[in-house]
Amino acid sequence: MQDHTSAGMEKAADALTQASSALVSRNITVLGRRTSIRLEAQMWTALREIADRERCSVHELCSLVATRRKPGLSLTASIRIFLMLYYKAASTEDGHSRAGHGGLDRMVGRLMPARRTEGPNPGTEPMLNSMGRSPASFATA
């Protein structure tokens, strides 16, 4: 039986595995002007979830981001930064602990559980070696 944290990590790992680099274009209204934005599907989902949580529309959220963006930074990049900062602000040490965060080796184990048999994940050995880590340092999650 899996707890909700393990299930969430497997869902995230599956999303990473299945994610394509294809961008999705959507028309939005920013500060009263219609514009087109290209973001990954997961970014659009996060934007909708935040808008729902904050009880506003995606258009209003993007307008807020547009008013706060740094000169020379694209709206698309500003939205991506906003998404990361929003979720970063919501994270806590307790939340990280409950999610099983706390080391690259553990993260590799959570993101690649399907390939794990016993001991180090064979698919991670070259990656760990390139980062100066031995597969022996791999800690199972």
C-alpha positions as CSV (number, residue, x, y, z in Angstrom):
1,M,0.0,0.0,0.0
2,Q,1.4,3.4,-1.0
3,D,0.9,6.6,0.9
4,H,-0.2,9.8,-0.9
5,T,3.3,11.1,-1.1
6,S,4.6,8.0,-3.0
7,A,1.7,8.1,-5.3
8,G,2.2,11.8,-5.9
9,M,5.9,11.2,-6.7
10,E,5.0,8.4,-9.1
11,K,2.5,10.6,-10.8
12,A,5.1,13.3,-11.2
13,A,7.7,10.8,-12.5
14,D,5.1,9.5,-15.1
15,A,4.4,13.1,-16.2
16,L,8.1,13.8,-16.7
17,T,8.5,10.6,-18.7
18,Q,5.4,11.2,-20.9
19,A,6.0,15.0,-21.2
20,S,6.9,16.1,-24.7
21,S,8.6,19.3,-25.5
22,A,5.6,20.5,-27.4
23,L,4.3,23.9,-26.4
24,V,0.6,24.7,-26.3
25,S,-0.5,28.0,-27.6
26,R,-3.4,29.7,-25.9
27,N,-5.0,33.1,-26.4
28,I,-5.3,35.2,-23.2
29,T,-6.2,38.7,-22.4
30,V,-3.4,40.6,-20.6
31,L,-4.2,44.1,-19.3
32,G,-7.1,44.3,-21.8
33,R,-5.1,43.2,-24.8
34,R,-5.4,39.8,-26.5
35,T,-2.1,38.0,-26.9
36,S,-0.9,34.4,-27.5
37,I,1.2,32.6,-25.0
38,R,3.1,29.3,-25.6
39,L,3.6,27.1,-22.6
40,E,4.0,23.4,-21.8
41,A,0.7,21.6,-21.0
42,Q,1.9,21.2,-17.4
43,M,2.5,24.9,-17.1
44,W,-1.0,25.6,-18.3
45,T,-2.4,23.2,-15.8
46,A,-0.4,24.8,-13.0
47,L,-1.6,28.3,-14.1
48,R,-5.3,27.1,-14.0
49,E,-4.8,25.5,-10.6
50,I,-3.3,28.6,-9.1
51,A,-6.1,30.8,-10.7
52,D,-8.7,28.5,-9.1
53,R,-6.9,28.6,-5.7
54,E,-6.7,32.4,-5.9
55,R,-10.3,32.8,-7.1
56,C,-9.4,34.6,-10.3
57,S,-9.1,33.9,-14.0
58,V,-6.0,32.9,-15.9
59,H,-6.3,36.2,-17.7
60,E,-6.2,38.2,-14.4
61,L,-3.3,36.1,-13.1
62,C,-1.3,36.8,-16.3
63,S,-2.2,40.5,-16.2
64,L,-0.8,40.6,-12.6
65,V,2.4,38.9,-13.8
66,A,2.7,41.3,-16.7
67,T,2.5,44.3,-14.3
68,R,5.3,42.8,-12.2
69,R,7.7,41.5,-14.8
70,K,11.2,42.9,-15.2
71,P,12.0,45.0,-18.3
72,G,13.2,43.0,-21.2
73,L,11.8,39.7,-19.8
74,S,9.2,38.0,-22.0
75,L,5.7,37.5,-20.6
76,T,6.1,33.7,-21.1
77,A,9.4,33.6,-19.1
78,S,7.8,35.8,-16.4
79,I,4.8,33.4,-16.2
80,R,7.2,30.4,-15.8
81,I,9.1,32.2,-13.1
82,F,5.9,33.2,-11.3
83,L,4.8,29.5,-11.3
84,M,8.0,28.4,-9.8
85,L,8.0,31.2,-7.2
86,Y,4.4,30.5,-6.3
87,Y,5.0,26.9,-5.6
88,K,8.3,27.6,-3.9
89,A,6.6,30.0,-1.5
90,A,4.0,27.3,-0.7
91,S,6.6,24.7,0.1
92,T,7.8,24.2,3.7
93,E,10.4,22.1,5.3
94,D,7.7,19.8,6.7
95,G,6.3,19.4,3.2
96,H,9.7,18.6,1.8
97,S,10.2,16.0,4.5
98,R,6.7,14.4,3.9
99,A,7.5,14.3,0.2
100,G,10.7,12.4,0.8
101,H,13.0,15.1,-0.4
102,G,16.6,15.3,0.9
103,G,19.2,14.1,-1.6
104,L,19.7,13.6,-5.3
105,D,20.1,9.8,-4.8
106,R,16.7,9.6,-3.2
107,M,15.2,11.8,-5.9
108,V,16.6,9.6,-8.6
109,G,15.0,6.6,-6.9
110,R,11.6,8.3,-6.7
111,L,11.7,9.5,-10.4
112,M,12.9,6.2,-11.8
113,P,11.2,3.5,-9.6
114,A,10.0,1.3,-12.5
115,R,13.6,0.4,-13.5
116,R,14.8,-0.3,-9.9
117,T,15.3,-3.9,-9.0
118,E,17.7,-4.3,-6.1
119,G,20.5,-1.9,-5.3
120,P,21.4,1.0,-7.5
121,N,19.2,1.8,-10.4
122,P,21.2,0.7,-13.5
123,G,19.9,3.5,-15.6
124,T,21.2,6.1,-13.1
125,E,24.8,4.9,-12.9
126,P,26.1,7.1,-15.8
127,M,24.3,10.1,-14.5
128,L,25.4,9.6,-10.9
129,N,29.0,9.0,-12.1
130,S,29.0,12.2,-14.2
131,M,28.0,14.1,-11.0
132,G,30.9,12.6,-9.0
133,R,28.6,10.2,-7.1
134,S,29.1,6.5,-7.0
135,P,26.2,4.2,-7.5
136,A,27.1,2.8,-4.0
137,S,25.9,6.1,-2.6
138,F,22.5,5.5,-4.0
139,A,20.0,5.4,-1.1
140,T,16.7,3.7,-1.8
141,A,13.7,5.8,-1.0
